[in-house]
Amino acid sequence: MIPVTPAAPDWFTVALASPVDTGRVEVDGTQIAYRAWGSASASGIVLVHGGAAHSRWWDHIAPLLAGDRRVAALDLSGHGDIGRREIYSLDGWASEVMAVAAAAGIAGPTVVIGHSMGGFVALRTAGLYGPELEGIVVIDSPVQDLTPEQQAARDARAFGPLRVYPTREAAIARFHPMPPQPTLPYIEAHVAETSIRPVDGGWSWKFDRAVFGQTRATPALLRQVDCRVALFHAQHGIVPPPITELMYDKLGQLAPVIEIPAAGHHVMLDQPIALVTGIRTLLSDWDHSLPAQPRS
């Protein structure tokens, strides 16, 4: 039995009802699916989900960012309904991000916003394609460590062999974020409902277990990032202060560090409005300022 969730507020239902375009683009022989909001534009945002997640974690966030920008959210290969590979890599995912930006109708430099493992993807995208980007935003991504999803898979606490559930309701009832944290129930319910797919014998999760263990973020990701960078930190997230300081130093002490108060690691599940406010404020500043210069 799925527990009854409280009624969602108006802003959430309006966001989910916003017009959205869906599409696919082929990247190195694999179909990559994406969703996009707003009109085609010279400015835009690509939203990159974390490990074992998918594009629909951003359904309630993207419309709130799509005022005068085109906003796209992709299913990285190995995570959505389609797009499986034999080998997954940060380089491959970075190329998927850039292909989706072009296919979704973003004509100019893109802002790449990545959460958790998606932050590693954003950093690698900046390393490979920095001059083509307006900037990147890295949300609670612990460089020099495993993501919570990777650690849970390594410790066999989660993300083991994909279980098949007899009914859709049984699968949804087993959904919970990793690491566990409080969430807004109506958002968790939406994410849970969009995280499963029909398989032989019932229902299972969308992600491919092979995505774990093949990627790891090291300080090398922080070198030669040729675009603006901002670090978002969840107050109750998984990035300890020493790692934040390391990332800040390796990025040349130029990246603003922005804390989302009262947020757990999965910021879009518990503090979505604060997250959107932080992103909007940052991008407004980037629109009207020059990049900071290295300290002498």
Phi, psi and chi 1 to 4 in degrees:
 res  aa     phi    psi   chi1   chi2   chi3   chi4
   1 MET       -  126.3  179.6   70.4   66.2      -
   2 ILE   -80.8  127.4  -59.0  174.7      -      -
   3 PRO   -64.0  148.7   20.9  -31.6      -      -
   4 VAL   -72.3  129.1  175.9      -      -      -
   5 THR   -99.7  148.1   56.5      -      -      -
   6 PRO   -61.1  154.6  -19.8   30.5      -      -
   7 ALA   -60.7  137.8      -      -      -      -
   8 ALA   -76.2  147.7      -      -      -      -
   9 PRO   -70.0  165.2   24.7  -33.1      -      -
  10 ASP   -60.2  -40.5  -72.4  -14.5      -      -
  11 TRP   -59.9  -35.0   73.8  -96.9      -      -
  12 PHE   -72.2  -46.6 -178.9   78.2      -      -
  13 THR   -66.1  -35.6   55.1      -      -      -
  14 VAL   -66.0  -42.0  168.8      -      -      -
  15 ALA   -61.2  -44.3      -      -      -      -
  16 LEU   -67.8  -24.8  -67.6 -166.6      -      -
  17 ALA   -87.9   -2.2      -      -      -      -
  18 SER   -63.9  144.3  -61.5      -      -      -
  19 PRO   -58.5  135.7  -22.5   33.1      -      -
  20 VAL  -137.2  137.2   57.4      -      -      -
  21 ASP   -97.2  141.5  -59.2  -38.5      -      -
  22 THR  -118.1  147.5   60.0      -      -      -
  23 GLY  -160.3  176.5      -      -      -      -
  24 ARG  -138.9  149.4  -62.1 -178.8 -178.8 -175.0
  25 VAL  -139.6  140.2   59.0      -      -      -
  26 GLU   -87.2  128.7 -174.9  173.1  -45.4      -
  27 VAL  -129.0  113.3 -176.7      -      -      -
  28 ASP    51.7   45.0  -65.4  -31.3      -      -
  29 GLY    82.5    4.3      -      -      -      -
  30 THR  -123.1  135.6  -62.5      -      -      -
  31 GLN   -77.8  127.6  -68.4  -69.9  -44.3      -
  32 ILE  -114.5  123.7  -57.1  -58.9      -      -
  33 ALA   -92.4  149.3      -      -      -      -
  34 TYR  -148.2  163.2   64.4   86.4      -      -
  35 ARG  -124.8  146.2  -60.9  166.0   63.6   78.2
  36 ALA  -143.9  144.2      -      -      -      -
  37 TRP  -125.6  153.5  -64.1 -102.4      -      -
  38 GLY    81.1  174.4      -      -      -      -
  39 SER   -85.5  151.6  -58.8      -      -      -
  40 ALA   -53.2  139.0      -      -      -      -
  41 SER  -154.3  163.3  172.2      -      -      -
  42 ALA   -75.7  -18.2      -      -      -      -
  43 SER  -116.0  146.1   61.1      -      -      -
  44 GLY  -168.0  173.5      -      -      -      -
  45 ILE  -131.6  138.4  -62.1  169.3      -      -
  46 VAL  -114.2  123.6  176.4      -      -      -
  47 LEU   -97.1  129.2  -60.0  170.3      -      -
  48 VAL  -119.1  119.2 -171.4      -      -      -
  49 HIS   -75.0  172.7   58.4   75.3      -      -
  50 GLY   -88.7 -176.2      -      -      -      -
  51 GLY   -64.3  136.2      -      -      -      -
  52 ALA    69.6    5.1      -      -      -      -
  53 ALA   -99.0 -160.6      -      -      -      -
  54 HIS  -167.0  178.1   49.2   84.8      -      -
  55 SER   -61.3  -27.7   61.0      -      -      -
  56 ARG   -79.7   -3.5  -55.1 -154.0   61.9  177.1
  57 TRP   -63.5  -18.2  -78.1   59.5      -      -
  58 TRP  -102.0    4.6  -59.8  105.2      -      -
  59 ASP   -55.8  -35.6  -82.2   -4.1      -      -
  60 HIS   -93.0   -9.2   58.6  -61.9      -      -
  61 ILE   -95.3  -48.0  -58.9  -67.2      -      -
  62 ALA   -55.3  -46.7      -      -      -      -
  63 PRO   -60.7  -27.3  -24.5   35.9      -      -
  64 LEU   -78.4   -9.8  -56.9 -176.6      -      -
  65 LEU  -105.3   -6.6  -60.9  174.2      -      -
  66 ALA   -96.7   46.0      -      -      -      -
  67 GLY   -70.6  -75.5      -      -      -      -
  68 ASP  -110.2   21.4   56.8   -7.9      -      -
  69 ARG  -127.2  153.0  -63.3  177.3 -173.6  -98.6
  70 ARG   -86.6  129.4  179.1   69.9  158.9  171.7
  71 VAL  -121.5  125.9  178.9      -      -      -
  72 ALA  -121.5  146.8      -      -      -      -
  73 ALA  -129.8  129.6      -      -      -      -
  74 LEU  -112.0  159.0   77.8  159.0      -      -
  75 ASP   -93.2  105.5  -70.8  -31.3      -      -
  76 LEU   -55.6  147.5  -64.9  172.6      -      -
  77 SER   -53.9  139.6   57.4      -      -      -
  78 GLY    89.1    3.8      -      -      -      -
  79 HIS  -126.1  -30.4  -72.3   81.2      -      -
  80 GLY   -99.4 -153.7      -      -      -      -
  81 ASP   -74.9  -25.2  -67.4  -53.4      -      -
  82 ILE  -132.0  179.1   60.6  172.4      -      -
  83 GLY    84.3   64.7      -      -      -      -
  84 ARG  -103.0  147.9  -62.1  -65.9 -171.3  -98.2
  85 ARG  -132.1  162.1  -61.8 -173.1 -172.4  -84.1
  86 GLU   -76.0  -33.9  -68.0 -174.9    4.8      -
  87 ILE  -132.7  133.2  -62.7  175.5      -      -
  88 TYR  -110.2  142.5  -59.5  100.0      -      -
  89 SER  -150.6  157.9   68.7      -      -      -
  90 LEU   -62.7  -37.7  -68.3  177.7      -      -
  91 ASP   -61.2  -44.2  -74.7   19.3      -      -
  92 GLY   -64.8  -43.2      -      -      -      -
  93 TRP   -65.4  -36.7  -74.9  -29.5      -      -
  94 ALA   -61.0  -41.0      -      -      -      -
  95 SER   -66.7  -31.7   66.0      -      -      -
  96 GLU   -66.1  -40.4  -66.1  168.7   11.4      -
  97 VAL   -58.6  -47.5  168.0      -      -      -
  98 MET   -67.8  -37.0  -63.4  -57.0  -68.0      -
  99 ALA   -65.6  -39.3      -      -      -      -
 100 VAL   -68.3  -38.8  163.1      -      -      -
 101 ALA   -55.8  -46.2      -      -      -      -
 102 ALA   -69.0  -45.5      -      -      -      -
 103 ALA   -66.4  -30.4      -      -      -      -
 104 ALA   -80.9   -7.9      -      -      -      -
 105 GLY   100.8   24.5      -      -      -      -
 106 ILE   -95.3  111.2  -59.3  171.4      -      -
 107 ALA   -89.7  -20.9      -      -      -      -
 108 GLY  -115.8 -165.6      -      -      -      -
 109 PRO   -57.2  138.1  -25.3   35.5      -      -
 110 THR  -105.5  148.2  -58.0      -      -      -
 111 VAL   -97.0  124.7  175.2      -      -      -
 112 VAL  -104.7  124.1  178.5      -      -      -
 113 ILE  -118.0  118.0  -59.8  176.6      -      -
 114 GLY  -123.7  138.4      -      -      -      -
 115 HIS  -107.4  133.3  169.4 -109.8      -      -
 116 SER    56.2 -120.0 -165.9      -      -      -
 117 MET   -58.9  -31.3 -172.5 -163.0   78.3      -
 118 GLY   -62.6  -26.5      -      -      -      -
 119 GLY   -66.8  -36.4      -      -      -      -
 120 PHE   -63.0  -41.0  -56.4  160.3      -      -
 121 VAL   -62.7  -42.5  176.8      -      -      -
 122 ALA   -61.1  -43.6      -      -      -      -
 123 LEU   -63.1  -41.5  -75.8  164.4      -      -
 124 ARG   -69.0  -35.4 -172.4   56.4 -177.7  146.7
 125 THR   -61.5  -41.1  -54.8      -      -      -
 126 ALA   -65.9  -34.7      -      -      -      -
 127 GLY   -68.4  -34.3      -      -      -      -
 128 LEU   -91.3  -33.2  -67.5  172.5      -      -
 129 TYR  -129.7   24.4  -53.1   99.4      -      -
 130 GLY   -47.4  -49.3      -      -      -      -
 131 PRO   -62.3  -17.4  -25.5   36.1      -      -
 132 GLU   -90.9   -0.3  -58.6  173.9   44.4      -
 133 LEU  -110.4  149.2  -58.5  178.5      -      -
 134 GLU   -76.9  -33.0 -178.2 -179.1  -14.7      -
 135 GLY   166.2  175.7      -      -      -      -
 136 ILE  -132.2  152.7   64.9  169.0      -      -
 137 VAL  -124.2  126.2  179.2      -      -      -
 138 VAL  -111.8  117.1  178.1      -      -      -
 139 ILE  -107.2  108.0  -56.0  173.3      -      -
 140 ASP    50.8   53.7 -142.3   51.0      -      -
 141 SER  -113.6  113.3  -57.3      -      -      -
 142 PRO   -84.9   84.9   31.8  -33.3      -      -
 143 VAL   -60.5  142.2  170.6      -      -      -
 144 GLN    76.3   25.7 -154.7  178.5   30.3      -
 145 ASP  -156.7  168.6 -157.3   -7.7      -      -
 146 LEU   -84.0  150.8  -60.7  175.5      -      -
 147 THR   -69.4  160.8   65.4      -      -      -
 148 PRO   -60.1  -32.8   19.8  -32.7      -      -
 149 GLU   -66.9  -43.0  -63.2   86.8    1.8      -
 150 GLN   -64.8  -41.6  -70.9  171.5  -38.2      -
 151 GLN   -65.0  -41.7 -169.7   63.6   59.2      -
 152 ALA   -63.8  -39.1      -      -      -      -
 153 ALA   -66.3  -42.1      -      -      -      -
 154 ARG   -64.2  -37.7  175.9  171.3  -69.7 -171.0
 155 ASP   -84.9    1.1  -63.1  -17.4      -      -
 156 ALA    60.8   28.7      -      -      -      -
 157 ARG   -88.8  -17.7  -68.8 -176.9  -73.4  109.0
 158 ALA  -164.7  169.6      -      -      -      -
 159 PHE    60.4   36.0  -51.6  115.6      -      -
 160 GLY   -80.2 -159.3      -      -      -      -
 161 PRO   -51.7  133.9  -27.0   36.0      -      -
 162 LEU   -66.7  120.1  -66.9 -176.7      -      -
 163 ARG   -80.6  143.8 -178.7  175.7  173.2 -177.6
 164 VAL  -102.5  125.3  175.7      -      -      -
 165 TYR  -101.1  144.9  -60.9   89.3      -      -
 166 PRO   -67.9  -29.2   22.9  -33.1      -      -
 167 THR  -133.4  160.0   65.0      -      -      -
 168 ARG   -59.8  -42.0  179.0  174.7  178.5  -88.7
 169 GLU   -63.3  -38.2  -68.4   74.1   17.7      -
 170 ALA   -65.5  -38.6      -      -      -      -
 171 ALA   -67.1  -46.8      -      -      -      -
 172 ILE   -59.4  -39.0  -67.4  171.9      -      -
 173 ALA   -64.5  -20.4      -      -      -      -
 174 ARG   -90.6   -3.5  -65.2  -65.7  -62.0  172.6
 175 PHE   -71.3  136.9  176.6   87.2      -      -
 176 HIS  -159.0  147.2   61.1   85.0      -      -
 177 PRO   -71.0  154.5   25.3  -33.0      -      -
 178 MET  -125.6  117.5  179.8   59.8   65.2      -
 179 PRO   -73.0  156.9   29.5  -36.7      -      -
 180 PRO   -60.9  144.9  -21.8   33.6      -      -
 181 GLN  -163.6  160.6   68.3  169.6   70.1      -
 182 PRO   -64.1  145.9  -19.6   31.8      -      -
 183 THR  -138.0  165.8   65.9      -      -      -
 184 LEU   -79.5  120.2  -64.4  174.4      -      -
 185 PRO   -56.6  -38.4  -22.4   32.1      -      -
 186 TYR   -69.1  -31.1   51.6   90.0      -      -
 187 ILE   -74.0  -44.4  -61.1  179.3      -      -
 188 GLU   -60.1  -38.8 -179.1  170.8  -32.6      -
 189 ALA   -62.5  -42.8      -      -      -      -
 190 HIS   -64.3  -44.9  171.7   71.9      -      -
 191 VAL   -64.1  -41.8  170.9      -      -      -
 192 ALA   -60.9  -44.9      -      -      -      -
 193 GLU   -63.6  -27.0  -69.6  167.0    1.6      -
 194 THR  -100.2    7.5   56.8      -      -      -
 195 SER  -100.6    2.1  -66.5      -      -      -
 196 ILE  -120.7  161.8   57.7  174.8      -      -
 197 ARG  -146.5  152.5   62.6 -168.9 -179.7  100.3
 198 PRO   -72.1  139.3   23.8  -31.8      -      -
 199 VAL  -137.2  173.6  -63.4      -      -      -
 200 ASP   -58.4  123.5  -69.2  -18.8      -      -
 201 GLY    91.4   -2.3      -      -      -      -
 202 GLY   153.8 -130.0      -      -      -      -
 203 TRP  -133.0  147.1  -64.4   78.4      -      -
 204 SER  -148.7  179.6 -167.5      -      -      -
 205 TRP   -78.5  157.5  -50.1  111.2      -      -
 206 LYS   -78.2  -28.9  -70.9 -176.6  174.8 -178.8
 207 PHE   -77.5  157.7   64.1   85.0      -      -
 208 ASP   -95.1  124.6 -179.2   -4.0      -      -
 209 ARG   -58.5  -22.4  -75.8 -167.9   64.8 -117.2
 210 ALA   -68.2  -11.1      -      -      -      -
 211 VAL   -69.3  -20.2  -59.3      -      -      -
 212 PHE   -87.4  142.0  -60.4  111.3      -      -
 213 GLY    88.5   -8.4      -      -      -      -
 214 GLN  -100.1  -10.5  -64.8 -169.6   27.6      -
 215 THR  -131.3  140.9   58.9      -      -      -
 216 ARG  -147.2  139.8 -176.4  165.1 -175.8  172.3
 217 ALA   -93.2  128.0      -      -      -      -
 218 THR  -123.1  166.1   68.9      -      -      -
 219 PRO   -57.1  -17.9  -30.0   38.4      -      -
 220 ALA   -59.2  -27.4      -      -      -      -
 221 LEU   -63.5  -23.8  -81.4  178.8      -      -
 222 LEU   -87.9   -3.9  -55.3  171.8      -      -
 223 ARG   -94.5  147.8  -57.6 -178.9 -171.0  126.6
 224 GLN    57.2   41.3  -60.4  177.1  -17.9      -
 225 VAL   -90.9  102.9  175.4      -      -      -
 226 ASP   -96.0   55.4 -169.1   14.9      -      -
 227 CYS  -166.2  172.7   66.8      -      -      -
 228 ARG   -65.7  147.7  -77.5  176.0  156.0  175.2
 229 VAL  -137.1  140.3 -176.0      -      -      -
 230 ALA  -129.9  141.1      -      -      -      -
 231 LEU  -109.1  119.5  -56.1  175.8      -      -
 232 PHE   -99.5  132.0  -84.0   41.4      -      -
 233 HIS  -120.8  125.6  169.5   72.3      -      -
 234 ALA   -81.8  130.6      -      -      -      -
 235 GLN   -55.0  -39.8 -177.5 -179.7    5.7      -
 236 HIS  -111.8   34.6  -55.7  -59.8      -      -
 237 GLY   -87.1 -153.2      -      -      -      -
 238 ILE  -115.2    7.1   63.0  169.1      -      -
 239 VAL  -102.5  105.4 -175.4      -      -      -
 240 PRO   -70.4  156.6   24.8  -32.3      -      -
 241 PRO   -51.7  -40.8  -29.0   36.5      -      -
 242 PRO   -61.5  -34.4  -24.7   35.3      -      -
 243 ILE   -71.5  -39.6  -62.9  -60.9      -      -
 244 THR   -60.0  -43.3  -60.9      -      -      -
 245 GLU   -64.9  -40.3  -67.4  170.9    9.6      -
 246 LEU   -61.6  -46.5  176.7  145.5      -      -
 247 MET   -62.6  -43.2  -65.4  174.2   69.2      -
 248 TYR   -60.7  -44.4  178.4   70.9      -      -
 249 ASP   -66.7  -45.7  -72.5  -18.8      -      -
 250 LYS   -65.2  -25.3  -66.7  -70.0 -174.5 -177.8
 251 LEU   -87.9   14.2  -70.7  167.1      -      -
 252 GLY    81.2   17.1      -      -      -      -
 253 GLN    56.9   35.7  -60.4 -176.6  -14.0      -
 254 LEU  -113.2  -23.7  -60.6  176.2      -      -
 255 ALA   -80.4  125.1      -      -      -      -
 256 PRO   -65.0  142.6   22.5  -31.8      -      -
 257 VAL  -109.5  115.5  178.9      -      -      -
 258 ILE  -116.1  121.0  -60.0  166.0      -      -
 259 GLU   -95.5  134.5 -178.8  175.5   88.0      -
 260 ILE   -94.8  109.0  -54.6  -62.5      -      -
 261 PRO   -63.3  143.9  -18.3   30.8      -      -
 262 ALA    64.5   10.9      -      -      -      -
 263 ALA   -92.5  142.1      -      -      -      -
 264 GLY   -86.0 -177.0      -      -      -      -
 265 HIS   -55.8  -44.0  172.8   60.7      -      -
 266 HIS   -86.5   78.7  -60.0  -73.3      -      -
 267 VAL   -60.5  -36.1 -173.9      -      -      -
 268 MET   -69.7  -12.6   67.2  -76.3  -70.1      -
 269 LEU   -94.3  -19.3  -60.5 -173.8      -      -
 270 ASP  -126.1  -26.5   66.1   -9.9      -      -
 271 GLN  -134.7   56.8  -63.0  -66.1  -24.1      -
 272 PRO   -64.6  -39.3   25.5  -35.9      -      -
 273 ILE   -68.6  -40.1  -62.0  -59.3      -      -
 274 ALA   -63.0  -39.1      -      -      -      -
 275 LEU   -63.1  -47.6  175.0   60.6      -      -
 276 VAL   -62.5  -41.5  168.1      -      -      -
 277 THR   -61.1  -43.5  -59.6      -      -      -
 278 GLY   -62.4  -44.0      -      -      -      -
 279 ILE   -66.2  -45.5  -66.8  171.7      -      -
 280 ARG   -59.4  -44.1  -78.5  179.9  171.4 -179.6
 281 THR   -63.9  -44.4  -57.0      -      -      -
 282 LEU   -61.0  -48.5  173.3   74.8      -      -
 283 LEU   -67.1  -33.4  -62.6 -174.5      -      -
 284 SER   -63.2  -40.5  177.8      -      -      -
 285 ASP   -64.8  -44.1  174.3   73.0      -      -
 286 TRP   -61.7  -32.1  -79.2    0.2      -      -
 287 ASP   -68.4  -21.1  -76.3  -17.3      -      -
 288 HIS  -126.8   23.1  -61.4   91.4      -      -
 289 SER  -145.2  165.3   66.1      -      -      -
 290 LEU   -98.3  152.1  -64.1  173.8      -      -
 291 PRO   -57.4  143.9  -23.3   33.6      -      -
 292 ALA   -65.3  151.4      -      -      -      -
 293 GLN  -100.4  147.2  -62.3  -61.3  -46.7      -
 294 PRO   -56.2  144.7  -21.8   32.4      -      -
 295 ARG   -72.3  144.0  -64.8  177.4  179.2  177.5
 296 SER   -78.5      -   57.6      -      -      -
